[in-house]
């Protein structure tokens, strides 16, 4: 990848569920090694965007380019094979599997299998709680530990870019701080990051730029250190109704 080439380009993307459009011409990008946040009210398209990028849902129109390649027509597992990894909300895991088995299973692509041992060692270093519990079943973990494991599963796929959807949802301030440190360390390895979050302080502490999402479109872009108009944020939350 050349220095000028973005990790991800979204151009005029339309996507939704059944007959309803949620994304109505969204365009944005993530630069090489860049950390980008998405912030906005529930139901306005943040999760839909990640689902459309990873093709959990099929975009209706528009372009998704990853490392210069158009991927909007690829099957989800082919997108993962290329290194674009999506860690969704709710940390879906197999409850009866052991933590170590779950990490091993996640390395399903050829490139990930080649890096399996190195990546397991890294995940257990990044999340010492998982190292302590590696022989426990997933269902024995707390909510915060399950989120750590979900991110660990994403790392086991040997990502060239990582998309995280509300990783701190429902977590205590202490666990949020631990996850923030872990995500910052991941990004220091040069992995581009697209982060969806509802905690504006959390997201601004981690990203280089942030997009505000409103009714399926980008309403504003905020650079790191730039001023955020909190009244605008309040209006987005309470002055309009989103889709569910």
Secondary structure, 3 states (H helix, E strand, C coil): CCCCCCCEEEEEEEEEECCEEEEEEEEEEECCCCEEEEEECCCCCHHHHHHHHCCCCCCCEEEEEECCEECCCCCHHHHHHCCEEEECCCCCCCCCCEHHHHHHHHCCCHHHHHCHHHHHHHHHHHCHHHHHCCCCEHHHCCHHHHHHHHHHHHHHCCCCEEEEECCCCCCCHHHHHHHHHHHHHHHCCCCEEEEECCCHHHHHHHCCEEEEEECCEEEEEEECCCCCCHHHHHHHHHCCCCCC
